[in-house]
Amino acid sequence: MQQTSDVRIRSLDPLVPPVQLKEEFPASAASLRTVVESRAVIESVISGRDHRLVAVVGPCSIHDPESALDYARRLKLLHDALCDRIYLVMRVYFEKPRTRLGWRGLILDPHLDGSCDIQSGLRTARRILCEITDMGLPAGSEMLDPIVPQYTSDLISWASIGARTTESQTHREMASGLSMPVGFKNATDGSVETAVNALSSSRYPHSFIGIDPEGRTCVLNTAGNEYGHVILRGGRTGPNYHDESVEDAVRLLADAGHSPAVMVDCSHANSLKDPTRQEKVLRSVVRQRREGQRYLVGFMLESNLGPGRQEISGSREELAYGVSITDPCLDWERTERALRWAHDALADRASAT
């Protein structure tokens, strides 16, 4: 009899169940304390009870565990120094959506060679998250594959839904069940309405197909996520971090019946893909907060140990240490200088509130 299913599937490889991976890499008491406390802080900022800014800062993507942990140790020192005005969360992105083709992230391709050793990728990602949160540093990540959160979300304090997936019903449903605050980026064409619609959808309960901790296919019934917010990242029409764009996003959220909360991504179209222009965007964010824009709750910076980006050469050993292999990033020295400047510049505003 002629086969009619799985015609283009070359093989099926059973995946380690989430509960087993969590037994291999358990969250320490310090990690769990980091996650619980940081989620509460971020929720308070989004709801307006806490007047600090949340700053999601770190590499465009994680490709090297050693340099990622090196970066985390440095960021933890800044986190402790600046936390009275800026609450730092490390950007720990393991999945990369691609417009066409390209490296899809550490979970999907941990060896950077197209071998797609997802078993190894999941283990490496969870180990990194365990070590970062055990330091006392909160981690934030983009949620792309709807199965992956069962393996990692217990260690994540803040999540984003990317510009390419904000319009996806699957990702809106997933966000409604995530245990942490979720930011929805405006669409790649610049549409903020898409992000507002996604946020509205995620606040309601949903039912969708997923897996349970044992890896069994099941129906997940969610309660809805009340801590959604919009992330302005610019679009094909240009940047959208200026006062008027933030005010428009606030108005759209209010008109939709939500308490407005807006974050600005200083990278991507807002920086015109020039990493050094992120500092200009950050200056605008800080100025707007100082002038009373209380619904502007945070910002994002793409930053790494070294500046710019590099191409994947086919050999991990040939890559420069701490330099992005996806979007170009600010180097550590400029990142630290920019964050310390922002902290100092917010002093008057902090004392006034």
C-alpha contacts under 8 A as a table, 3 or more apart, distances in Angstrom:
res1	aa1	res2	aa2	distance
3	Q	6	D	7.96
3	Q	7	V	6.88
4	T	7	V	6.35
6	D	9	I	4.99
9	I	12	L	7.54
15	L	119	Q	6.66
16	V	20	Q	6.62
16	V	21	L	6.74
16	V	119	Q	6.97
16	V	215	G	7.65
17	P	20	Q	5.48
17	P	21	L	6.58
17	P	213	P	6.56
17	P	214	E	5.29
17	P	215	G	4.57
18	P	21	L	5.18
18	P	22	K	6.19
18	P	150	Q	5.99
18	P	151	Y	4.98
18	P	212	D	7.94
18	P	213	P	5.08
18	P	214	E	6.21
18	P	215	G	6.30
19	V	22	K	5.14
19	V	23	E	6.29
19	V	151	Y	7.90
19	V	213	P	5.15
19	V	214	E	5.77
19	V	215	G	7.91
20	Q	23	E	5.04
20	Q	24	E	6.34
20	Q	214	E	7.85
21	L	24	E	5.01
21	L	25	F	6.14
21	L	123	R	6.99
21	L	151	Y	7.10
22	K	25	F	5.01
22	K	26	P	4.99
22	K	27	A	7.53
22	K	151	Y	7.27
23	E	26	P	5.33
25	F	123	R	7.87
25	F	126	R	6.82
25	F	127	R	6.21
25	F	130	C	7.26
26	P	130	C	7.50
27	A	30	A	7.96
27	A	31	S	5.70
27	A	32	L	6.34
27	A	130	C	5.89
27	A	134	D	7.97
27	A	155	L	7.41
28	S	31	S	5.01
28	S	32	L	6.31
28	S	130	C	7.44
28	S	134	D	6.59
29	A	32	L	5.22
29	A	33	R	6.14
29	A	134	D	7.97
30	A	33	R	5.08
30	A	34	T	6.16
30	A	133	T	7.29
30	A	134	D	5.18
30	A	135	M	7.60
30	A	136	G	6.83
31	S	34	T	5.05
31	S	35	V	6.30
31	S	130	C	6.61
31	S	133	T	4.63
31	S	134	D	4.34
31	S	135	M	7.51
31	S	136	G	6.73
31	S	155	L	7.17
32	L	35	V	5.14
32	L	36	V	6.14
32	L	133	T	7.77
32	L	155	L	7.23
33	R	36	V	5.27
33	R	37	E	5.96
34	T	37	E	5.43
34	T	38	S	5.88
34	T	133	T	6.06
34	T	134	D	7.38
34	T	136	G	5.33
34	T	137	L	6.75
34	T	138	P	6.25
35	V	38	S	5.33
35	V	39	R	5.97
35	V	133	T	7.23
35	V	138	P	6.38
35	V	154	D	7.70
35	V	155	L	6.18
35	V	156	I	6.53
35	V	157	S	5.43
36	V	39	R	5.41
36	V	40	A	6.38
36	V	157	S	7.69
37	E	40	A	5.24
37	E	41	V	6.42
38	S	41	V	5.01
38	S	42	I	6.16
38	S	138	P	6.25
38	S	157	S	6.17
39	R	42	I	5.18
39	R	43	E	6.05
39	R	157	S	5.10
39	R	158	W	6.99
39	R	180	M	6.19
39	R	181	P	7.15
40	A	43	E	5.13
40	A	44	S	6.19
41	V	44	S	5.08
41	V	45	V	6.29
41	V	50	D	7.40
42	I	45	V	5.07
42	I	46	I	6.20
42	I	54	V	6.88
42	I	158	W	7.69
42	I	181	P	7.20
43	E	46	I	5.15
43	E	47	S	6.14
43	E	181	P	6.49
43	E	227	Y	6.31
44	S	47	S	5.16
44	S	48	G	6.09
44	S	49	R	5.01
44	S	50	D	5.17
45	V	48	G	5.12
45	V	49	R	5.91
45	V	50	D	4.52
45	V	51	H	6.13
45	V	52	R	6.49
45	V	53	L	7.15
45	V	54	V	7.31
45	V	297	V	6.48
46	I	49	R	7.75
46	I	50	D	7.89
46	I	227	Y	6.87
46	I	229	H	7.31
46	I	261	A	5.78
46	I	297	V	6.28
47	S	50	D	7.69
47	S	227	Y	7.63
47	S	259	S	7.36
47	S	261	A	7.44
48	G	51	H	6.46
48	G	294	R	7.80
48	G	295	Y	7.63
51	H	85	R	7.78
51	H	294	R	7.90
51	H	297	V	7.95
51	H	350	A	7.59
51	H	353	T	7.46
52	R	84	D	7.13
52	R	85	R	4.81
52	R	86	I	5.51
52	R	87	Y	6.67
52	R	297	V	7.46
52	R	350	A	7.84
53	L	85	R	6.46
53	L	86	I	4.86
53	L	87	Y	6.04
53	L	297	V	5.27
53	L	298	G	4.66
53	L	299	F	7.47
54	V	86	I	5.90
54	V	87	Y	4.78
54	V	88	L	6.10
54	V	89	V	7.27
54	V	297	V	6.35
54	V	298	G	4.40
54	V	299	F	6.50
55	A	86	I	6.52
55	A	87	Y	5.91
55	A	88	L	4.84
55	A	89	V	5.97
55	A	298	G	5.53
55	A	299	F	5.04
55	A	300	M	5.63
55	A	301	L	7.59
56	V	88	L	6.08
56	V	89	V	4.73
56	V	90	M	5.65
56	V	91	R	5.56
56	V	140	G	6.96
56	V	298	G	7.91
56	V	299	F	6.41
56	V	300	M	4.66
56	V	301	L	6.43
57	V	88	L	6.95
57	V	89	V	6.22
57	V	90	M	5.10
57	V	91	R	5.12
57	V	300	M	5.69
57	V	301	L	4.81
57	V	302	E	6.07
57	V	303	S	6.47
58	G	71	Y	7.85
58	G	90	M	5.41
58	G	91	R	4.43
58	G	92	V	6.86
58	G	301	L	6.58
58	G	302	E	5.37
58	G	303	S	4.71
58	G	304	N	6.06
59	P	62	I	6.34
59	P	91	R	6.29
59	P	92	V	7.06
59	P	93	Y	7.62
59	P	302	E	5.43
59	P	303	S	4.91
59	P	304	N	4.92
59	P	324	S	6.80
59	P	329	C	6.92
60	C	91	R	7.54
60	C	93	Y	6.85
60	C	302	E	5.41
60	C	303	S	6.98
60	C	304	N	7.87
60	C	324	S	6.80
60	C	326	T	6.48
60	C	327	D	5.86
60	C	328	P	7.61
60	C	329	C	7.00
61	S	92	V	6.78
61	S	93	Y	4.87
61	S	94	F	6.14
61	S	95	E	7.57
61	S	96	K	7.40
61	S	105	G	6.98
61	S	324	S	7.10
61	S	325	I	7.65
61	S	326	T	6.68
62	I	65	P	7.28
62	I	68	A	6.49
62	I	92	V	6.34
62	I	93	Y	5.83
62	I	94	F	5.83
62	I	105	G	7.39
62	I	106	L	6.51
63	H	68	A	7.88
63	H	94	F	7.85
63	H	105	G	7.14
63	H	106	L	5.59
63	H	110	P	7.06
63	H	325	I	7.66
64	D	67	S	5.66
64	D	68	A	6.14
64	D	322	G	7.86
65	P	68	A	5.03
65	P	69	L	6.19
65	P	124	T	7.67
65	P	128	I	6.59
66	E	69	L	5.40
66	E	70	D	6.22
67	S	70	D	4.86
67	S	71	Y	6.06
67	S	305	L	7.68
67	S	321	Y	6.80
67	S	322	G	5.36
68	A	71	Y	5.12
68	A	72	A	6.17
68	A	128	I	7.94
68	A	322	G	7.67
69	L	72	A	4.79
69	L	73	R	6.19
69	L	128	I	7.32
69	L	131	E	7.66
69	L	132	I	6.83
70	D	73	R	5.37
70	D	74	R	6.61
71	Y	74	R	5.27
71	Y	75	L	6.17
71	Y	304	N	7.14
71	Y	305	L	6.52
72	A	75	L	5.00
72	A	76	K	5.99
72	A	90	M	7.11
72	A	132	I	6.39
72	A	137	L	7.47
73	R	76	K	5.18
73	R	77	L	6.74
73	R	135	M	7.64
74	R	77	L	5.46
74	R	78	L	6.79
75	L	78	L	5.04
75	L	79	H	5.96
75	L	88	L	7.89
75	L	90	M	7.40
75	L	137	L	7.94
76	K	79	H	4.81
76	K	80	D	6.28
76	K	135	M	7.40
76	K	136	G	7.36
76	K	137	L	5.72
77	L	80	D	5.36
77	L	81	A	6.32
78	L	81	A	4.94
78	L	82	L	5.92
78	L	88	L	7.84
78	L	336	E	7.65
79	H	82	L	5.51
79	H	83	C	5.60
79	H	86	I	7.91
79	H	87	Y	6.63
79	H	88	L	5.26
79	H	89	V	7.91
79	H	137	L	7.44
80	D	83	C	5.63
81	A	84	D	7.91
82	L	85	R	6.09
82	L	86	I	5.56
82	L	87	Y	7.04
82	L	88	L	7.90
82	L	340	R	7.44
82	L	343	H	6.41
83	C	86	I	4.97
83	C	87	Y	4.81
83	C	88	L	6.97
84	D	87	Y	7.34
85	R	343	H	6.22
85	R	346	L	7.04
85	R	347	A	7.68
85	R	350	A	6.82
86	I	343	H	6.49
88	L	138	P	7.51
89	V	137	L	6.81
89	V	138	P	4.98
89	V	139	A	5.48
89	V	140	G	6.20
89	V	158	W	7.97
90	M	137	L	7.12
90	M	138	P	6.19
90	M	139	A	4.87
90	M	140	G	5.90
91	R	139	A	6.20
91	R	140	G	5.05
91	R	141	S	6.03
92	V	139	A	6.10
92	V	140	G	5.67
92	V	141	S	5.19
93	Y	96	K	7.52
93	Y	105	G	7.86
93	Y	140	G	7.50
93	Y	141	S	4.88
93	Y	142	E	5.96
94	F	105	G	5.18
94	F	106	L	5.11
94	F	107	I	5.75
94	F	125	A	6.94
94	F	141	S	7.38
94	F	142	E	7.75
95	E	104	R	5.91
95	E	105	G	4.40
95	E	106	L	6.56
95	E	107	I	6.40
95	E	108	L	7.18
95	E	142	E	7.11
95	E	143	M	7.65
95	E	144	L	6.51
95	E	145	D	7.96
96	K	103	W	7.39
96	K	104	R	4.72
96	K	105	G	5.10
96	K	144	L	7.80
97	P	104	R	6.39
97	P	144	L	7.45
97	P	164	R	7.46
98	R	101	L	5.80
98	R	102	G	6.35
98	R	103	W	7.92
98	R	104	R	6.92
103	W	109	D	7.17
103	W	112	L	7.22
103	W	114	G	7.83
104	R	108	L	6.03
104	R	109	D	6.62
105	G	108	L	5.56
105	G	109	D	5.91
105	G	110	P	7.09
106	L	109	D	5.17
106	L	110	P	4.27
106	L	111	H	7.73
106	L	112	L	7.80
106	L	121	G	5.70
106	L	125	A	7.26
107	I	110	P	5.85
107	I	117	D	7.95
107	I	118	I	5.66
107	I	120	S	7.57
107	I	121	G	3.90
107	I	122	L	5.30
107	I	124	T	7.70
107	I	125	A	6.56
108	L	116	C	5.31
108	L	117	D	6.67
108	L	118	I	5.10
108	L	121	G	6.19
109	D	112	L	5.52
109	D	113	D	7.00
109	D	114	G	6.06
109	D	115	S	6.38
109	D	116	C	4.37
109	D	117	D	5.91
109	D	118	I	6.57
109	D	121	G	6.64
110	P	116	C	7.11
110	P	117	D	6.58
110	P	118	I	7.40
110	P	120	S	6.94
110	P	121	G	5.07
110	P	124	T	7.94
111	H	114	G	7.50
111	H	115	S	7.08
111	H	116	C	7.77
111	H	117	D	7.49
111	H	316	R	7.69
112	L	115	S	7.66
112	L	312	I	7.39
112	L	314	G	7.15
112	L	315	S	7.92
112	L	316	R	7.28
113	D	116	C	7.83
113	D	314	G	6.26
113	D	315	S	7.97
117	D	120	S	5.53
117	D	121	G	6.23
118	I	121	G	4.69
118	I	122	L	6.04
119	Q	122	L	5.49
119	Q	123	R	6.50
120	S	123	R	5.15
120	S	124	T	6.10
121	G	124	T	5.15
121	G	125	A	6.05
122	L	125	A	5.14
122	L	126	R	6.15
122	L	151	Y	7.42
123	R	126	R	5.29
123	R	127	R	6.15
124	T	127	R	5.15
124	T	128	I	6.21
125	A	128	I	5.23
125	A	129	L	6.30
125	A	152	T	7.80
126	R	129	L	5.08
126	R	130	C	6.10
126	R	151	Y	7.39
126	R	152	T	6.06
127	R	130	C	5.07
127	R	131	E	6.31
128	I	131	E	5.24
128	I	132	I	6.16
129	L	132	I	5.15
129	L	133	T	6.04
129	L	139	A	7.26
129	L	152	T	7.80
129	L	155	L	6.28
129	L	156	I	7.80
130	C	133	T	5.52
130	C	134	D	5.95
130	C	155	L	6.98
131	E	134	D	5.07
131	E	135	M	6.49
132	I	135	M	5.38
132	I	136	G	7.06
132	I	137	L	5.91
132	I	138	P	7.44
132	I	139	A	7.30
133	T	136	G	5.09
133	T	137	L	5.06
133	T	138	P	5.80
133	T	139	A	6.85
133	T	155	L	7.03
134	D	137	L	7.30
138	P	156	I	7.11
138	P	157	S	5.93
139	A	155	L	7.29
139	A	156	I	5.23
139	A	157	S	5.64
139	A	158	W	6.81
140	G	156	I	5.66
140	G	157	S	5.76
140	G	158	W	4.57
140	G	159	A	5.44
140	G	160	S	7.82
141	S	156	I	7.02
141	S	158	W	6.67
141	S	159	A	5.01
141	S	160	S	6.32
142	E	159	A	5.46
142	E	160	S	4.59
142	E	161	I	5.83
142	E	162	G	6.74
143	M	146	P	7.18
143	M	148	V	7.77
143	M	149	P	7.18
143	M	159	A	6.47
143	M	160	S	6.18
143	M	161	I	5.91
143	M	162	G	7.86
144	L	148	V	7.88
144	L	161	I	7.16
144	L	162	G	7.76
144	L	165	T	7.70
144	L	171	H	7.57
145	D	148	V	5.65
145	D	149	P	7.84
146	P	149	P	6.55
146	P	170	T	7.64
146	P	171	H	7.14
146	P	174	M	6.47
146	P	210	G	7.36
147	I	150	Q	6.14
147	I	151	Y	7.85
147	I	210	G	6.46
147	I	211	I	6.75
148	V	151	Y	5.43
148	V	152	T	6.60
148	V	153	S	8.00
149	P	152	T	5.12
149	P	153	S	4.72
150	Q	153	S	6.22
150	Q	154	D	7.97
150	Q	211	I	7.63
150	Q	212	D	7.40
150	Q	213	P	6.58
151	Y	154	D	7.83
152	T	155	L	5.88
152	T	156	I	6.98
153	S	156	I	5.07
153	S	178	L	7.70
153	S	179	S	7.49
154	D	179	S	7.85
156	I	159	A	7.22
156	I	180	M	7.27
157	S	180	M	5.62
157	S	181	P	7.32
158	W	180	M	5.47
158	W	181	P	5.30
158	W	182	V	6.12
158	W	183	G	7.96
159	A	180	M	6.72
159	A	181	P	6.30
159	A	182	V	4.75
159	A	183	G	6.31
160	S	182	V	5.25
160	S	183	G	4.56
160	S	184	F	5.85
160	S	185	K	7.34
161	I	165	T	6.37
161	I	166	T	5.73
161	I	171	H	7.21
161	I	175	A	7.92
161	I	182	V	7.16
161	I	183	G	6.22
161	I	184	F	4.98
161	I	185	K	6.31
162	G	165	T	5.37
162	G	166	T	5.84
162	G	184	F	6.58
162	G	185	K	5.48
163	A	166	T	5.53
163	A	184	F	7.55
163	A	185	K	5.02
163	A	186	N	5.59
163	A	187	A	4.50
163	A	188	T	5.50
164	R	167	E	7.32
164	R	187	A	6.39
164	R	188	T	6.55
165	T	168	S	5.08
165	T	171	H	6.61
166	T	171	H	6.84
166	T	172	R	7.09
166	T	184	F	6.20
166	T	185	K	6.60
166	T	186	N	7.29
166	T	187	A	6.75
166	T	194	T	6.87
166	T	195	A	6.11
166	T	198	A	6.18
167	E	171	H	7.88
167	E	172	R	7.68
167	E	187	A	7.62
167	E	194	T	6.17
167	E	195	A	7.43
167	E	198	A	6.54
168	S	171	H	5.38
168	S	172	R	6.39
169	Q	172	R	5.05
169	Q	173	E	6.15
170	T	173	E	5.27
170	T	174	M	6.18
171	H	174	M	4.86
171	H	175	A	6.01
172	R	175	A	5.14
172	R	176	S	6.41
172	R	198	A	5.79
172	R	199	L	7.53
172	R	201	S	6.31
172	R	202	S	5.24
173	E	176	S	5.20
173	E	177	G	7.01
173	E	201	S	7.58
173	E	202	S	6.08
173	E	206	H	5.83
173	E	207	S	7.38
173	E	208	F	7.09
174	M	177	G	5.51
174	M	178	L	6.52
174	M	202	S	7.91
175	A	178	L	5.14
175	A	182	V	6.84
175	A	202	S	5.77
175	A	224	G	7.88
175	A	225	N	6.89
176	S	201	S	7.78
176	S	202	S	4.32
176	S	203	R	5.97
176	S	204	Y	6.69
176	S	205	P	6.53
176	S	206	H	6.93
176	S	222	T	6.18
176	S	223	A	6.76
176	S	224	G	4.23
176	S	225	N	4.71
177	G	205	P	7.93
177	G	206	H	7.98
177	G	221	N	7.78
177	G	222	T	4.80
177	G	223	A	6.36
177	G	224	G	5.92
177	G	225	N	6.47
178	L	181	P	7.73
178	L	182	V	7.88
178	L	225	N	7.06
179	S	225	N	7.87
180	M	227	Y	7.71
181	P	225	N	7.47
181	P	226	E	7.90
181	P	227	Y	4.84
181	P	228	G	5.86
182	V	227	Y	6.44
182	V	228	G	4.90
182	V	229	H	6.51
183	G	228	G	5.64
183	G	229	H	4.80
183	G	230	V	5.47
183	G	231	I	5.93
183	G	263	M	7.92
184	F	195	A	5.34
184	F	196	V	7.80
184	F	198	A	7.06
184	F	199	L	6.75
184	F	228	G	7.27
184	F	229	H	6.21
184	F	230	V	4.95
184	F	231	I	5.61
185	K	192	V	7.86
185	K	195	A	5.87
185	K	230	V	5.94
185	K	231	I	4.44
185	K	232	L	6.01
185	K	233	R	6.56
186	N	190	G	5.85
186	N	191	S	5.55
186	N	192	V	4.71
186	N	193	E	7.51
186	N	194	T	6.31
186	N	195	A	5.01
186	N	230	V	7.18
186	N	231	I	6.32
186	N	232	L	5.82
186	N	233	R	6.52
186	N	234	G	7.44
186	N	235	G	7.84
187	A	190	G	5.22
187	A	191	S	5.19
187	A	192	V	6.74
187	A	194	T	6.35
187	A	195	A	6.97
187	A	235	G	7.04
188	T	191	S	7.31
188	T	234	G	7.51
188	T	235	G	4.94
188	T	236	R	6.42
189	D	235	G	4.84
189	D	236	R	5.00
189	D	237	T	6.86
190	G	233	R	7.86
190	G	234	G	5.62
190	G	235	G	3.91
190	G	236	R	6.22
190	G	237	T	6.55
190	G	238	G	7.73
190	G	240	N	7.88
191	S	194	T	5.75
191	S	195	A	7.47
191	S	235	G	7.67
192	V	195	A	5.26
192	V	196	V	6.36
192	V	230	V	7.90
192	V	232	L	7.55
192	V	249	A	6.71
193	E	196	V	4.97
193	E	197	N	6.02
193	E	252	L	7.21
194	T	197	N	5.16
194	T	198	A	6.21
195	A	198	A	5.00
195	A	199	L	6.14
195	A	230	V	6.16
195	A	231	I	7.93
196	V	199	L	5.05
196	V	200	S	6.15
196	V	230	V	6.77
196	V	252	L	7.20
196	V	253	L	6.32
196	V	256	A	7.66
197	N	200	S	5.04
197	N	201	S	6.20
198	A	201	S	5.13
198	A	202	S	6.16
199	L	202	S	5.17
199	L	203	R	6.49
199	L	228	G	5.73
199	L	229	H	6.81
199	L	230	V	7.58
200	S	203	R	5.53
200	S	204	Y	7.44
200	S	256	A	7.66
201	S	204	Y	5.84
202	S	205	P	7.45
202	S	224	G	5.82
202	S	225	N	5.89
202	S	226	E	7.90
202	S	228	G	7.68
203	R	224	G	4.47
203	R	225	N	4.71
203	R	226	E	5.33
203	R	228	G	7.60
204	Y	223	A	6.82
204	Y	224	G	4.47
204	Y	225	N	7.14
205	P	221	N	7.13
205	P	222	T	5.01
205	P	223	A	4.60
205	P	224	G	4.49
206	H	221	N	5.85
206	H	222	T	5.27
206	H	223	A	7.23
206	H	224	G	7.16
207	S	219	V	6.45
207	S	220	L	5.46
207	S	221	N	4.42
207	S	222	T	6.28
208	F	219	V	5.49
208	F	220	L	5.38
208	F	221	N	6.80
209	I	217	T	7.06
209	I	218	C	5.79
209	I	219	V	4.62
209	I	220	L	6.03
210	G	217	T	5.70
210	G	218	C	5.53
210	G	219	V	6.09
210	G	220	L	6.24
211	I	214	E	7.60
211	I	215	G	5.25
211	I	216	R	5.17
211	I	217	T	4.45
211	I	218	C	5.37
211	I	219	V	7.66
211	I	220	L	7.79
212	D	215	G	5.25
212	D	216	R	5.48
212	D	217	T	6.62
212	D	218	C	6.40
213	P	216	R	7.46
225	N	228	G	6.64
229	H	260	P	7.41
229	H	261	A	5.20
229	H	262	V	5.89
229	H	263	M	7.32
230	V	249	A	7.81
230	V	261	A	6.53
230	V	262	V	5.00
230	V	263	M	6.16
231	I	262	V	5.90
231	I	263	M	4.65
231	I	264	V	5.49
231	I	265	D	6.44
232	L	240	N	6.35
232	L	241	Y	6.58
232	L	246	V	7.96
232	L	262	V	7.32
232	L	263	M	6.26
232	L	264	V	4.84
232	L	265	D	5.83
233	R	239	P	7.16
233	R	240	N	6.80
233	R	241	Y	7.56
233	R	264	V	6.33
233	R	265	D	4.83
233	R	266	C	6.98
233	R	267	S	6.92
233	R	268	H	6.16
233	R	269	A	6.05
233	R	270	N	5.65
234	G	237	T	7.56
234	G	238	G	5.69
234	G	239	P	4.24
234	G	240	N	4.85
234	G	241	Y	7.28
234	G	268	H	6.94
234	G	269	A	4.56
234	G	270	N	4.84
235	G	238	G	5.32
235	G	239	P	6.45
235	G	240	N	7.68
235	G	269	A	5.50
235	G	270	N	7.70
236	R	269	A	7.31
238	G	269	A	6.12
238	G	270	N	6.88
238	G	272	L	7.60
239	P	242	H	7.75
239	P	269	A	5.60
239	P	270	N	4.16
239	P	271	S	7.23
239	P	272	L	7.43
240	N	245	S	5.19
240	N	246	V	7.33
240	N	270	N	6.38
241	Y	245	S	5.92
241	Y	246	V	6.24
241	Y	264	V	6.30
241	Y	266	C	7.96
241	Y	270	N	6.65
241	Y	281	V	6.95
241	Y	284	S	7.60
241	Y	285	V	7.53
242	H	245	S	5.41
242	H	246	V	6.34
242	H	284	S	6.98
243	D	246	V	5.24
243	D	247	E	6.08
243	D	288	Q	6.96
244	E	247	E	5.05
244	E	248	D	6.07
245	S	248	D	5.05
245	S	249	A	6.26
246	V	249	A	5.13
246	V	250	V	6.21
246	V	262	V	7.26
246	V	296	L	7.57
247	E	250	V	5.03
247	E	251	R	6.16
248	D	251	R	5.06
248	D	252	L	6.19
249	A	252	L	5.09
249	A	253	L	6.24
249	A	262	V	7.26
250	V	253	L	5.25
250	V	254	A	6.18
250	V	260	P	5.36
250	V	261	A	7.14
250	V	262	V	7.08
250	V	295	Y	7.09
251	R	254	A	5.07
251	R	255	D	5.98
251	R	260	P	7.84
252	L	255	D	5.12
252	L	256	A	6.21
253	L	256	A	5.11
253	L	257	G	6.51
253	L	258	H	5.31
253	L	259	S	6.87
253	L	260	P	5.37
253	L	261	A	7.99
254	A	257	G	5.09
254	A	258	H	5.14
254	A	259	S	6.14
254	A	260	P	5.98
255	D	258	H	7.39
260	P	295	Y	5.89
261	A	295	Y	5.04
261	A	296	L	6.18
261	A	297	V	6.08
262	V	295	Y	6.03
262	V	296	L	4.90
262	V	297	V	5.76
262	V	298	G	7.11
263	M	296	L	5.92
263	M	297	V	5.59
263	M	298	G	4.62
263	M	299	F	5.19
263	M	300	M	7.63
264	V	285	V	7.44
264	V	296	L	7.82
264	V	298	G	6.42
264	V	299	F	4.58
264	V	300	M	6.32
265	D	268	H	7.36
265	D	270	N	7.07
265	D	299	F	5.51
265	D	300	M	4.54
265	D	301	L	6.65
266	C	270	N	5.77
266	C	271	S	6.11
266	C	278	Q	4.88
266	C	279	E	7.64
266	C	281	V	5.44
266	C	282	L	6.37
266	C	299	F	6.69
266	C	300	M	5.66
266	C	301	L	5.61
266	C	302	E	7.79
267	S	270	N	5.55
267	S	271	S	4.91
267	S	272	L	7.53
267	S	273	K	6.49
267	S	274	D	7.74
267	S	275	P	6.64
267	S	277	R	7.91
267	S	278	Q	5.73
267	S	300	M	7.36
267	S	301	L	6.27
267	S	302	E	6.35
268	H	271	S	5.69
268	H	272	L	6.22
268	H	273	K	5.13
269	A	272	L	4.61
269	A	273	K	5.98
270	N	273	K	7.53
270	N	278	Q	7.73
270	N	281	V	7.21
271	S	274	D	5.48
271	S	275	P	6.55
271	S	276	T	7.78
271	S	277	R	5.06
271	S	278	Q	5.44
271	S	281	V	7.04
272	L	277	R	7.60
273	K	327	D	7.88
273	K	328	P	7.56
274	D	277	R	5.59
274	D	278	Q	7.46
274	D	328	P	7.42
275	P	278	Q	5.60
275	P	302	E	7.50
275	P	308	G	7.20
275	P	328	P	5.98
275	P	329	C	5.30
275	P	330	L	5.53
276	T	279	E	6.11
276	T	280	K	7.90
276	T	330	L	6.29
277	R	280	K	5.20
277	R	281	V	6.64
278	Q	281	V	5.07
278	Q	282	L	6.14
278	Q	301	L	6.94
279	E	282	L	4.99
279	E	283	R	6.23
279	E	338	A	6.58
280	K	283	R	5.17
280	K	284	S	6.54
281	V	284	S	5.15
281	V	285	V	6.37
282	L	285	V	4.99
282	L	286	V	6.22
282	L	299	F	7.51
282	L	342	A	7.79
283	R	286	V	5.21
283	R	287	R	6.09
283	R	342	A	7.47
284	S	287	R	5.06
284	S	288	Q	6.11
285	V	288	Q	5.24
285	V	289	R	6.33
285	V	296	L	7.71
285	V	299	F	7.57
286	V	289	R	5.15
286	V	290	R	6.15
286	V	342	A	6.52
286	V	345	A	7.24
286	V	346	L	6.88
287	R	290	R	5.04
287	R	291	E	6.15
288	Q	291	E	5.06
288	Q	292	G	6.46
288	Q	293	Q	5.53
288	Q	296	L	7.88
289	R	292	G	5.20
289	R	293	Q	4.85
289	R	294	R	6.29
289	R	296	L	6.70
289	R	346	L	7.97
289	R	349	R	7.63
290	R	293	Q	7.35
290	R	346	L	6.60
290	R	348	D	7.68
290	R	349	R	5.37
293	Q	296	L	5.85
294	R	297	V	7.06
302	E	328	P	7.73
302	E	329	C	5.17
302	E	330	L	6.46
303	S	307	P	7.91
303	S	329	C	4.59
303	S	330	L	4.53
303	S	331	D	5.93
303	S	332	W	6.71
303	S	335	T	6.58
304	N	307	P	6.77
304	N	322	G	6.12
304	N	323	V	6.27
304	N	324	S	6.77
304	N	329	C	5.81
304	N	330	L	6.12
304	N	331	D	5.29
304	N	332	W	5.86
305	L	321	Y	7.92
305	L	322	G	4.80
305	L	323	V	6.41
305	L	330	L	7.96
305	L	331	D	5.13
305	L	332	W	4.72
306	G	321	Y	7.55
306	G	322	G	5.41
306	G	323	V	4.91
306	G	324	S	7.82
306	G	329	C	7.69
306	G	330	L	7.19
306	G	331	D	4.44
306	G	332	W	6.44
307	P	323	V	6.33
307	P	324	S	7.90
307	P	328	P	7.05
307	P	329	C	5.58
307	P	330	L	5.12
307	P	331	D	4.22
307	P	332	W	7.82
308	G	323	V	6.72
308	G	324	S	6.71
308	G	327	D	7.68
308	G	328	P	4.11
308	G	329	C	4.97
308	G	330	L	6.59
308	G	331	D	7.51
309	R	323	V	5.70
309	R	324	S	4.59
309	R	325	I	5.45
309	R	326	T	6.53
309	R	327	D	6.36
309	R	328	P	4.50
309	R	329	C	6.76
310	Q	319	L	7.64
310	Q	320	A	7.79
310	Q	323	V	6.69
310	Q	324	S	6.21
310	Q	325	I	5.12
310	Q	326	T	7.61
311	E	325	I	5.80
312	I	315	S	7.51
312	I	316	R	7.84
312	I	319	L	7.23
312	I	325	I	6.37
313	S	316	R	7.45
313	S	318	E	6.82
313	S	319	L	7.09
315	S	318	E	5.51
315	S	319	L	7.18
316	R	319	L	5.51
319	L	323	V	7.95
320	A	323	V	5.94
323	V	329	C	7.85
324	S	327	D	6.54
324	S	328	P	6.19
324	S	329	C	6.65
325	I	328	P	7.80
330	L	334	R	6.42
330	L	335	T	6.22
331	D	334	R	5.69
331	D	335	T	6.20
332	W	335	T	4.96
332	W	336	E	6.09
333	E	336	E	5.33
333	E	337	R	6.22
334	R	337	R	5.06
334	R	338	A	6.02
335	T	338	A	5.17
335	T	339	L	6.18
336	E	339	L	5.24
336	E	340	R	6.09
337	R	340	R	5.28
337	R	341	W	6.09
338	A	341	W	5.09
338	A	342	A	6.21
339	L	342	A	5.04
339	L	343	H	6.17
340	R	343	H	5.04
340	R	344	D	6.25
341	W	344	D	5.19
341	W	345	A	6.02
342	A	345	A	4.99
342	A	346	L	6.14
343	H	346	L	5.33
343	H	347	A	6.68
344	D	347	A	5.34
345	A	348	D	7.15
346	L	349	R	5.24
346	L	350	A	5.99
347	A	350	A	5.11
347	A	351	S	6.23
348	D	351	S	5.27
348	D	352	A	6.21
349	R	352	A	5.07
349	R	353	T	6.44
350	A	353	T	5.38
